[in-house]
Amino acid sequence: EIVAMVAAELAQQSSLEAAAQSVVERVKRLHHDAYVSGRQRAPHCARHEDMTLLIRVINYTLADGSLTPTQ
């Protein structure tokens, strides 16, 4: 599911940093929604630590048409 989010954001964003931040925000929102819903996952979502998403892609075309760095 996270890979699909990353692919979708890479298609829309013009930098890896922007794509990663957007995915982190989406995951944070999903976490919050699970917590406030009170469903079976809610007890596992009482709190979360800081989140970091590292994306490593090689020659993936970003939304602005530029290629990502290969380093």
PyMOL Python script that loads the backbone (N, CA, C, O; Angstrom):
from pymol import cmd

cmd.read_pdbstr("""\
ATOM      1  N   GLU A   1       0.832  -1.185   0.000  1.00  0.00           N
ATOM      2  CA  GLU A   1       0.000   0.000   0.000  1.00  0.00           C
ATOM      3  C   GLU A   1       0.884   1.260   0.000  1.00  0.00           C
ATOM      4  O   GLU A   1       0.581   2.243  -0.675  1.00  0.00           O
ATOM      5  N   ILE A   2       1.964   1.208   0.759  1.00  0.00           N
ATOM      6  CA  ILE A   2       2.861   2.371   0.798  1.00  0.00           C
ATOM      7  C   ILE A   2       3.553   2.564  -0.542  1.00  0.00           C
ATOM      8  O   ILE A   2       3.747   3.697  -0.982  1.00  0.00           O
ATOM      9  N   VAL A   3       3.927   1.472  -1.193  1.00  0.00           N
ATOM     10  CA  VAL A   3       4.565   1.582  -2.516  1.00  0.00           C
ATOM     11  C   VAL A   3       3.621   2.253  -3.502  1.00  0.00           C
ATOM     12  O   VAL A   3       4.051   3.080  -4.305  1.00  0.00           O
ATOM     13  N   ALA A   4       2.348   1.909  -3.450  1.00  0.00           N
ATOM     14  CA  ALA A   4       1.367   2.538  -4.338  1.00  0.00           C
ATOM     15  C   ALA A   4       1.248   4.030  -4.035  1.00  0.00           C
ATOM     16  O   ALA A   4       1.120   4.842  -4.950  1.00  0.00           O
ATOM     17  N   MET A   5       1.291   4.390  -2.756  1.00  0.00           N
ATOM     18  CA  MET A   5       1.248   5.809  -2.380  1.00  0.00           C
ATOM     19  C   MET A   5       2.469   6.541  -2.919  1.00  0.00           C
ATOM     20  O   MET A   5       2.352   7.646  -3.448  1.00  0.00           O
ATOM     21  N   VAL A   6       3.644   5.922  -2.784  1.00  0.00           N
ATOM     22  CA  VAL A   6       4.875   6.546  -3.270  1.00  0.00           C
ATOM     23  C   VAL A   6       4.802   6.747  -4.775  1.00  0.00           C
ATOM     24  O   VAL A   6       5.131   7.824  -5.271  1.00  0.00           O
ATOM     25  N   ALA A   7       4.375   5.721  -5.510  1.00  0.00           N
ATOM     26  CA  ALA A   7       4.275   5.837  -6.968  1.00  0.00           C
ATOM     27  C   ALA A   7       3.314   6.950  -7.363  1.00  0.00           C
ATOM     28  O   ALA A   7       3.597   7.720  -8.281  1.00  0.00           O
ATOM     29  N   ALA A   8       2.187   7.039  -6.677  1.00  0.00           N
ATOM     30  CA  ALA A   8       1.208   8.086  -6.986  1.00  0.00           C
ATOM     31  C   ALA A   8       1.781   9.470  -6.712  1.00  0.00           C
ATOM     32  O   ALA A   8       1.585  10.392  -7.504  1.00  0.00           O
ATOM     33  N   GLU A   9       2.485   9.618  -5.603  1.00  0.00           N
ATOM     34  CA  GLU A   9       3.058  10.925  -5.269  1.00  0.00           C
ATOM     35  C   GLU A   9       4.215  11.289  -6.190  1.00  0.00           C
ATOM     36  O   GLU A   9       4.374  12.459  -6.540  1.00  0.00           O
ATOM     37  N   LEU A  10       5.026  10.314  -6.591  1.00  0.00           N
ATOM     38  CA  LEU A  10       6.113  10.601  -7.526  1.00  0.00           C
ATOM     39  C   LEU A  10       5.566  11.083  -8.867  1.00  0.00           C
ATOM     40  O   LEU A  10       6.205  11.879  -9.554  1.00  0.00           O
ATOM     41  N   ALA A  11       4.384  10.596  -9.233  1.00  0.00           N
ATOM     42  CA  ALA A  11       3.761  11.025 -10.490  1.00  0.00           C
ATOM     43  C   ALA A  11       3.238  12.458 -10.400  1.00  0.00           C
ATOM     44  O   ALA A  11       3.056  13.118 -11.424  1.00  0.00           O
ATOM     45  N   GLN A  12       2.996  12.942  -9.179  1.00  0.00           N
ATOM     46  CA  GLN A  12       2.427  14.279  -9.001  1.00  0.00           C
ATOM     47  C   GLN A  12       3.432  15.320  -8.530  1.00  0.00           C
ATOM     48  O   GLN A  12       3.293  16.500  -8.852  1.00  0.00           O
ATOM     49  N   GLN A  13       4.438  14.903  -7.775  1.00  0.00           N
ATOM     50  CA  GLN A  13       5.373  15.845  -7.162  1.00  0.00           C
ATOM     51  C   GLN A  13       6.591  16.062  -8.055  1.00  0.00           C
ATOM     52  O   GLN A  13       6.893  15.241  -8.922  1.00  0.00           O
ATOM     53  N   SER A  14       7.275  17.161  -7.835  1.00  0.00           N
ATOM     54  CA  SER A  14       8.449  17.477  -8.653  1.00  0.00           C
ATOM     55  C   SER A  14       9.766  17.170  -7.951  1.00  0.00           C
ATOM     56  O   SER A  14      10.834  17.404  -8.519  1.00  0.00           O
ATOM     57  N   SER A  15       9.709  16.645  -6.715  1.00  0.00           N
ATOM     58  CA  SER A  15      10.942  16.270  -6.025  1.00  0.00           C
ATOM     59  C   SER A  15      10.687  15.060  -5.134  1.00  0.00           C
ATOM     60  O   SER A  15       9.556  14.792  -4.729  1.00  0.00           O
ATOM     61  N   LEU A  16      11.760  14.339  -4.840  1.00  0.00           N
ATOM     62  CA  LEU A  16      11.641  13.190  -3.944  1.00  0.00           C
ATOM     63  C   LEU A  16      11.216  13.624  -2.548  1.00  0.00           C
ATOM     64  O   LEU A  16      10.421  12.951  -1.892  1.00  0.00           O
ATOM     65  N   GLU A  17      11.749  14.748  -2.103  1.00  0.00           N
ATOM     66  CA  GLU A  17      11.405  15.241  -0.773  1.00  0.00           C
ATOM     67  C   GLU A  17       9.913  15.539  -0.653  1.00  0.00           C
ATOM     68  O   GLU A  17       9.283  15.199   0.348  1.00  0.00           O
ATOM     69  N   ALA A  18       9.361  16.167  -1.668  1.00  0.00           N
ATOM     70  CA  ALA A  18       7.926  16.486  -1.653  1.00  0.00           C
ATOM     71  C   ALA A  18       7.089  15.213  -1.685  1.00  0.00           C
ATOM     72  O   ALA A  18       6.075  15.118  -0.993  1.00  0.00           O
ATOM     73  N   ALA A  19       7.506  14.237  -2.483  1.00  0.00           N
ATOM     74  CA  ALA A  19       6.777  12.969  -2.554  1.00  0.00           C
ATOM     75  C   ALA A  19       6.825  12.250  -1.212  1.00  0.00           C
ATOM     76  O   ALA A  19       5.803  11.759  -0.732  1.00  0.00           O
ATOM     77  N   ALA A  20       8.004  12.185  -0.605  1.00  0.00           N
ATOM     78  CA  ALA A  20       8.142  11.516   0.691  1.00  0.00           C
ATOM     79  C   ALA A  20       7.297  12.203   1.756  1.00  0.00           C
ATOM     80  O   ALA A  20       6.624  11.534   2.541  1.00  0.00           O
ATOM     81  N   GLN A  21       7.325  13.522   1.788  1.00  0.00           N
ATOM     82  CA  GLN A  21       6.541  14.259   2.784  1.00  0.00           C
ATOM     83  C   GLN A  21       5.046  14.035   2.585  1.00  0.00           C
ATOM     84  O   GLN A  21       4.303  13.905   3.557  1.00  0.00           O
ATOM     85  N   SER A  22       4.605  13.991   1.339  1.00  0.00           N
ATOM     86  CA  SER A  22       3.187  13.752   1.058  1.00  0.00           C
ATOM     87  C   SER A  22       2.761  12.368   1.521  1.00  0.00           C
ATOM     88  O   SER A  22       1.674  12.205   2.076  1.00  0.00           O
ATOM     89  N   VAL A  23       3.611  11.369   1.295  1.00  0.00           N
ATOM     90  CA  VAL A  23       3.282  10.010   1.737  1.00  0.00           C
ATOM     91  C   VAL A  23       3.249   9.946   3.260  1.00  0.00           C
ATOM     92  O   VAL A  23       2.353   9.322   3.828  1.00  0.00           O
ATOM     93  N   VAL A  24       4.197  10.571   3.921  1.00  0.00           N
ATOM     94  CA  VAL A  24       4.196  10.592   5.386  1.00  0.00           C
ATOM     95  C   VAL A  24       2.910  11.238   5.900  1.00  0.00           C
ATOM     96  O   VAL A  24       2.311  10.748   6.857  1.00  0.00           O
ATOM     97  N   GLU A  25       2.489  12.318   5.278  1.00  0.00           N
ATOM     98  CA  GLU A  25       1.241  12.977   5.688  1.00  0.00           C
ATOM     99  C   GLU A  25       0.040  12.056   5.487  1.00  0.00           C
ATOM    100  O   GLU A  25      -0.863  12.024   6.323  1.00  0.00           O
ATOM    101  N   ARG A  26       0.024  11.308   4.385  1.00  0.00           N
ATOM    102  CA  ARG A  26      -1.082  10.373   4.137  1.00  0.00           C
ATOM    103  C   ARG A  26      -1.099   9.260   5.174  1.00  0.00           C
ATOM    104  O   ARG A  26      -2.163   8.897   5.676  1.00  0.00           O
ATOM    105  N   VAL A  27       0.080   8.710   5.502  1.00  0.00           N
ATOM    106  CA  VAL A  27       0.160   7.651   6.508  1.00  0.00           C
ATOM    107  C   VAL A  27      -0.272   8.190   7.868  1.00  0.00           C
ATOM    108  O   VAL A  27      -0.978   7.511   8.613  1.00  0.00           O
ATOM    109  N   LYS A  28       0.147   9.399   8.187  1.00  0.00           N
ATOM    110  CA  LYS A  28      -0.250  10.030   9.453  1.00  0.00           C
ATOM    111  C   LYS A  28      -1.769  10.190   9.521  1.00  0.00           C
ATOM    112  O   LYS A  28      -2.379   9.949  10.563  1.00  0.00           O
ATOM    113  N   ARG A  29      -2.367  10.594   8.414  1.00  0.00           N
ATOM    114  CA  ARG A  29      -3.822  10.760   8.364  1.00  0.00           C
ATOM    115  C   ARG A  29      -4.532   9.410   8.523  1.00  0.00           C
ATOM    116  O   ARG A  29      -5.532   9.318   9.235  1.00  0.00           O
ATOM    117  N   LEU A  30      -4.021   8.364   7.863  1.00  0.00           N
ATOM    118  CA  LEU A  30      -4.604   7.025   8.007  1.00  0.00           C
ATOM    119  C   LEU A  30      -4.500   6.544   9.453  1.00  0.00           C
ATOM    120  O   LEU A  30      -5.441   5.960   9.990  1.00  0.00           O
ATOM    121  N   HIS A  31      -3.358   6.793  10.072  1.00  0.00           N
ATOM    122  CA  HIS A  31      -3.152   6.415  11.468  1.00  0.00           C
ATOM    123  C   HIS A  31      -4.173   7.122  12.358  1.00  0.00           C
ATOM    124  O   HIS A  31      -4.794   6.499  13.220  1.00  0.00           O
ATOM    125  N   HIS A  32      -4.338   8.402  12.147  1.00  0.00           N
ATOM    126  CA  HIS A  32      -5.296   9.178  12.938  1.00  0.00           C
ATOM    127  C   HIS A  32      -6.717   8.672  12.716  1.00  0.00           C
ATOM    128  O   HIS A  32      -7.476   8.511  13.672  1.00  0.00           O
ATOM    129  N   ASP A  33      -7.079   8.421  11.465  1.00  0.00           N
ATOM    130  CA  ASP A  33      -8.428   7.941  11.159  1.00  0.00           C
ATOM    131  C   ASP A  33      -8.705   6.597  11.827  1.00  0.00           C
ATOM    132  O   ASP A  33      -9.809   6.364  12.319  1.00  0.00           O
ATOM    133  N   ALA A  34      -7.704   5.708  11.844  1.00  0.00           N
ATOM    134  CA  ALA A  34      -7.884   4.409  12.500  1.00  0.00           C
ATOM    135  C   ALA A  34      -8.081   4.596  14.001  1.00  0.00           C
ATOM    136  O   ALA A  34      -8.876   3.890  14.622  1.00  0.00           O
ATOM    137  N   TYR A  35      -7.362   5.539  14.573  1.00  0.00           N
ATOM    138  CA  TYR A  35      -7.474   5.777  16.012  1.00  0.00           C
ATOM    139  C   TYR A  35      -8.839   6.344  16.388  1.00  0.00           C
ATOM    140  O   TYR A  35      -9.465   5.867  17.334  1.00  0.00           O
ATOM    141  N   VAL A  36      -9.302   7.347  15.666  1.00  0.00           N
ATOM    142  CA  VAL A  36     -10.568   7.978  16.035  1.00  0.00           C
ATOM    143  C   VAL A  36     -11.780   7.145  15.643  1.00  0.00           C
ATOM    144  O   VAL A  36     -12.882   7.394  16.134  1.00  0.00           O
ATOM    145  N   SER A  37     -11.598   6.167  14.772  1.00  0.00           N
ATOM    146  CA  SER A  37     -12.733   5.343  14.351  1.00  0.00           C
ATOM    147  C   SER A  37     -13.209   4.416  15.463  1.00  0.00           C
ATOM    148  O   SER A  37     -14.374   4.020  15.494  1.00  0.00           O
ATOM    149  N   GLY A  38     -12.294   4.070  16.380  1.00  0.00           N
ATOM    150  CA  GLY A  38     -12.675   3.186  17.472  1.00  0.00           C
ATOM    151  C   GLY A  38     -12.800   1.734  17.067  1.00  0.00           C
ATOM    152  O   GLY A  38     -13.270   0.908  17.850  1.00  0.00           O
ATOM    153  N   ARG A  39     -12.388   1.411  15.854  1.00  0.00           N
ATOM    154  CA  ARG A  39     -12.495   0.025  15.395  1.00  0.00           C
ATOM    155  C   ARG A  39     -11.411  -0.845  16.024  1.00  0.00           C
ATOM    156  O   ARG A  39     -10.695  -0.407  16.923  1.00  0.00           O
ATOM    157  N   GLN A  40     -11.300  -2.067  15.547  1.00  0.00           N
ATOM    158  CA  GLN A  40     -10.399  -3.045  16.154  1.00  0.00           C
ATOM    159  C   GLN A  40      -8.934  -2.622  16.136  1.00  0.00           C
ATOM    160  O   GLN A  40      -8.167  -3.058  16.994  1.00  0.00           O
ATOM    161  N   ARG A  41      -8.524  -1.785  15.185  1.00  0.00           N
ATOM    162  CA  ARG A  41      -7.127  -1.344  15.133  1.00  0.00           C
ATOM    163  C   ARG A  41      -6.845  -0.186  16.096  1.00  0.00           C
ATOM    164  O   ARG A  41      -5.685   0.106  16.387  1.00  0.00           O
ATOM    165  N   ALA A  42      -7.863   0.454  16.577  1.00  0.00           N
ATOM    166  CA  ALA A  42      -7.692   1.648  17.413  1.00  0.00           C
ATOM    167  C   ALA A  42      -6.770   1.442  18.616  1.00  0.00           C
ATOM    168  O   ALA A  42      -5.962   2.326  18.901  1.00  0.00           O
ATOM    169  N   PRO A  43      -6.852   0.314  19.336  1.00  0.00           N
ATOM    170  CA  PRO A  43      -5.946   0.148  20.484  1.00  0.00           C
ATOM    171  C   PRO A  43      -4.462   0.160  20.095  1.00  0.00           C
ATOM    172  O   PRO A  43      -3.611   0.474  20.927  1.00  0.00           O
ATOM    173  N   HIS A  44      -4.150  -0.173  18.855  1.00  0.00           N
ATOM    174  CA  HIS A  44      -2.760  -0.193  18.388  1.00  0.00           C
ATOM    175  C   HIS A  44      -2.311   1.168  17.868  1.00  0.00           C
ATOM    176  O   HIS A  44      -1.145   1.342  17.514  1.00  0.00           O
ATOM    177  N   CYS A  45      -3.215   2.121  17.820  1.00  0.00           N
ATOM    178  CA  CYS A  45      -2.921   3.428  17.220  1.00  0.00           C
ATOM    179  C   CYS A  45      -2.990   4.565  18.225  1.00  0.00           C
ATOM    180  O   CYS A  45      -3.222   5.713  17.847  1.00  0.00           O
ATOM    181  N   ALA A  46      -2.792   4.262  19.484  1.00  0.00           N
ATOM    182  CA  ALA A  46      -2.932   5.290  20.513  1.00  0.00           C
ATOM    183  C   ALA A  46      -1.902   6.406  20.373  1.00  0.00           C
ATOM    184  O   ALA A  46      -2.182   7.552  20.726  1.00  0.00           O
ATOM    185  N   ARG A  47      -0.726   6.090  19.868  1.00  0.00           N
ATOM    186  CA  ARG A  47       0.288   7.117  19.667  1.00  0.00           C
ATOM    187  C   ARG A  47       1.239   6.638  18.585  1.00  0.00           C
ATOM    188  O   ARG A  47       1.244   5.464  18.216  1.00  0.00           O
ATOM    189  N   HIS A  48       2.035   7.555  18.090  1.00  0.00           N
ATOM    190  CA  HIS A  48       3.051   7.178  17.103  1.00  0.00           C
ATOM    191  C   HIS A  48       4.295   8.015  17.325  1.00  0.00           C
ATOM    192  O   HIS A  48       4.233   9.143  17.813  1.00  0.00           O
ATOM    193  N   GLU A  49       5.410   7.440  16.960  1.00  0.00           N
ATOM    194  CA  GLU A  49       6.680   8.157  17.031  1.00  0.00           C
ATOM    195  C   GLU A  49       6.819   8.994  15.768  1.00  0.00           C
ATOM    196  O   GLU A  49       5.976   8.930  14.874  1.00  0.00           O
ATOM    197  N   ASP A  50       7.878   9.773  15.703  1.00  0.00           N
ATOM    198  CA  ASP A  50       8.160  10.517  14.481  1.00  0.00           C
ATOM    199  C   ASP A  50       8.297   9.540  13.323  1.00  0.00           C
ATOM    200  O   ASP A  50       8.790   8.425  13.492  1.00  0.00           O
ATOM    201  N   MET A  51       7.859   9.967  12.154  1.00  0.00           N
ATOM    202  CA  MET A  51       7.928   9.107  10.978  1.00  0.00           C
ATOM    203  C   MET A  51       8.895   9.684   9.963  1.00  0.00           C
ATOM    204  O   MET A  51       8.937  10.894   9.738  1.00  0.00           O
ATOM    205  N   THR A  52       9.665   8.806   9.357  1.00  0.00           N
ATOM    206  CA  THR A  52      10.569   9.173   8.282  1.00  0.00           C
ATOM    207  C   THR A  52      10.381   8.170   7.164  1.00  0.00           C
ATOM    208  O   THR A  52      10.287   6.967   7.410  1.00  0.00           O
ATOM    209  N   LEU A  53      10.325   8.656   5.947  1.00  0.00           N
ATOM    210  CA  LEU A  53      10.215   7.770   4.795  1.00  0.00           C
ATOM    211  C   LEU A  53      11.410   8.018   3.896  1.00  0.00           C
ATOM    212  O   LEU A  53      11.628   9.138   3.433  1.00  0.00           O
ATOM    213  N   LEU A  54      12.172   6.984   3.652  1.00  0.00           N
ATOM    214  CA  LEU A  54      13.315   7.063   2.760  1.00  0.00           C
ATOM    215  C   LEU A  54      12.918   6.438   1.433  1.00  0.00           C
ATOM    216  O   LEU A  54      12.520   5.274   1.381  1.00  0.00           O
ATOM    217  N   ILE A  55      13.025   7.210   0.368  1.00  0.00           N
ATOM    218  CA  ILE A  55      12.691   6.714  -0.966  1.00  0.00           C
ATOM    219  C   ILE A  55      13.970   6.661  -1.778  1.00  0.00           C
ATOM    220  O   ILE A  55      14.688   7.656  -1.888  1.00  0.00           O
ATOM    221  N   ARG A  56      14.250   5.514  -2.339  1.00  0.00           N
ATOM    222  CA  ARG A  56      15.412   5.386  -3.212  1.00  0.00           C
ATOM    223  C   ARG A  56      14.913   4.899  -4.564  1.00  0.00           C
ATOM    224  O   ARG A  56      14.399   3.788  -4.692  1.00  0.00           O
ATOM    225  N   VAL A  57      15.071   5.732  -5.545  1.00  0.00           N
ATOM    226  CA  VAL A  57      14.665   5.389  -6.902  1.00  0.00           C
ATOM    227  C   VAL A  57      15.815   5.717  -7.848  1.00  0.00           C
ATOM    228  O   VAL A  57      16.607   6.623  -7.590  1.00  0.00           O
ATOM    229  N   ILE A  58      15.894   4.983  -8.925  1.00  0.00           N
ATOM    230  CA  ILE A  58      16.935   5.213  -9.922  1.00  0.00           C
ATOM    231  C   ILE A  58      16.268   5.396 -11.273  1.00  0.00           C
ATOM    232  O   ILE A  58      15.517   4.535 -11.731  1.00  0.00           O
ATOM    233  N   ASN A  59      16.550   6.528 -11.904  1.00  0.00           N
ATOM    234  CA  ASN A  59      16.025   6.839 -13.233  1.00  0.00           C
ATOM    235  C   ASN A  59      14.506   6.759 -13.307  1.00  0.00           C
ATOM    236  O   ASN A  59      13.957   6.231 -14.274  1.00  0.00           O
ATOM    237  N   TYR A  60      13.835   7.275 -12.304  1.00  0.00           N
ATOM    238  CA  TYR A  60      12.377   7.336 -12.280  1.00  0.00           C
ATOM    239  C   TYR A  60      11.981   8.745 -12.674  1.00  0.00           C
ATOM    240  O   TYR A  60      12.471   9.712 -12.090  1.00  0.00           O
ATOM    241  N   THR A  61      11.112   8.873 -13.644  1.00  0.00           N
ATOM    242  CA  THR A  61      10.712  10.193 -14.114  1.00  0.00           C
ATOM    243  C   THR A  61       9.728  10.826 -13.137  1.00  0.00           C
ATOM    244  O   THR A  61       8.699  10.241 -12.801  1.00  0.00           O
ATOM    245  N   LEU A  62      10.063  12.025 -12.691  1.00  0.00           N
ATOM    246  CA  LEU A  62       9.186  12.760 -11.783  1.00  0.00           C
ATOM    247  C   LEU A  62       8.108  13.490 -12.573  1.00  0.00           C
ATOM    248  O   LEU A  62       8.125  13.489 -13.804  1.00  0.00           O
ATOM    249  N   ALA A  63       7.186  14.104 -11.873  1.00  0.00           N
ATOM    250  CA  ALA A  63       6.053  14.780 -12.508  1.00  0.00           C
ATOM    251  C   ALA A  63       6.494  15.870 -13.479  1.00  0.00           C
ATOM    252  O   ALA A  63       5.837  16.095 -14.495  1.00  0.00           O
ATOM    253  N   ASP A  64       7.601  16.548 -13.176  1.00  0.00           N
ATOM    254  CA  ASP A  64       8.053  17.623 -14.058  1.00  0.00           C
ATOM    255  C   ASP A  64       8.883  17.117 -15.234  1.00  0.00           C
ATOM    256  O   ASP A  64       9.411  17.913 -16.010  1.00  0.00           O
ATOM    257  N   GLY A  65       8.999  15.802 -15.368  1.00  0.00           N
ATOM    258  CA  GLY A  65       9.714  15.211 -16.496  1.00  0.00           C
ATOM    259  C   GLY A  65      11.189  14.995 -16.266  1.00  0.00           C
ATOM    260  O   GLY A  65      11.868  14.429 -17.122  1.00  0.00           O
ATOM    261  N   SER A  66      11.709  15.435 -15.120  1.00  0.00           N
ATOM    262  CA  SER A  66      13.128  15.237 -14.852  1.00  0.00           C
ATOM    263  C   SER A  66      13.366  13.858 -14.256  1.00  0.00           C
ATOM    264  O   SER A  66      12.501  13.289 -13.590  1.00  0.00           O
ATOM    265  N   LEU A  67      14.554  13.340 -14.511  1.00  0.00           N
ATOM    266  CA  LEU A  67      14.921  12.047 -13.949  1.00  0.00           C
ATOM    267  C   LEU A  67      15.469  12.241 -12.548  1.00  0.00           C
ATOM    268  O   LEU A  67      16.064  13.274 -12.238  1.00  0.00           O
ATOM    269  N   THR A  68      15.263  11.241 -11.706  1.00  0.00           N
ATOM    270  CA  THR A  68      15.829  11.294 -10.369  1.00  0.00           C
ATOM    271  C   THR A  68      17.323  11.023 -10.453  1.00  0.00           C
ATOM    272  O   THR A  68      17.785  10.398 -11.408  1.00  0.00           O
ATOM    273  N   PRO A  69      18.076  11.480  -9.476  1.00  0.00           N
ATOM    274  CA  PRO A  69      19.516  11.201  -9.488  1.00  0.00           C
ATOM    275  C   PRO A  69      19.786   9.711  -9.317  1.00  0.00           C
ATOM    276  O   PRO A  69      18.983   8.988  -8.727  1.00  0.00           O
ATOM    277  N   THR A  70      20.900   9.269  -9.829  1.00  0.00           N
ATOM    278  CA  THR A  70      21.237   7.844  -9.742  1.00  0.00           C
ATOM    279  C   THR A  70      22.186   7.557  -8.595  1.00  0.00           C
ATOM    280  O   THR A  70      22.687   6.438  -8.485  1.00  0.00           O
ATOM    281  N   GLN A  71      22.446   8.522  -7.747  1.00  0.00           N
ATOM    282  CA  GLN A  71      23.357   8.301  -6.618  1.00  0.00           C
ATOM    283  C   GLN A  71      22.604   7.789  -5.424  1.00  0.00           C
ATOM    284  O   GLN A  71      23.201   7.543  -4.376  1.00  0.00           O
TER     285      GLN A  71
END
""", "prot")
cmd.dss("prot")
cmd.show_as("cartoon", "prot")
cmd.util.cbc("prot")
cmd.orient("prot")
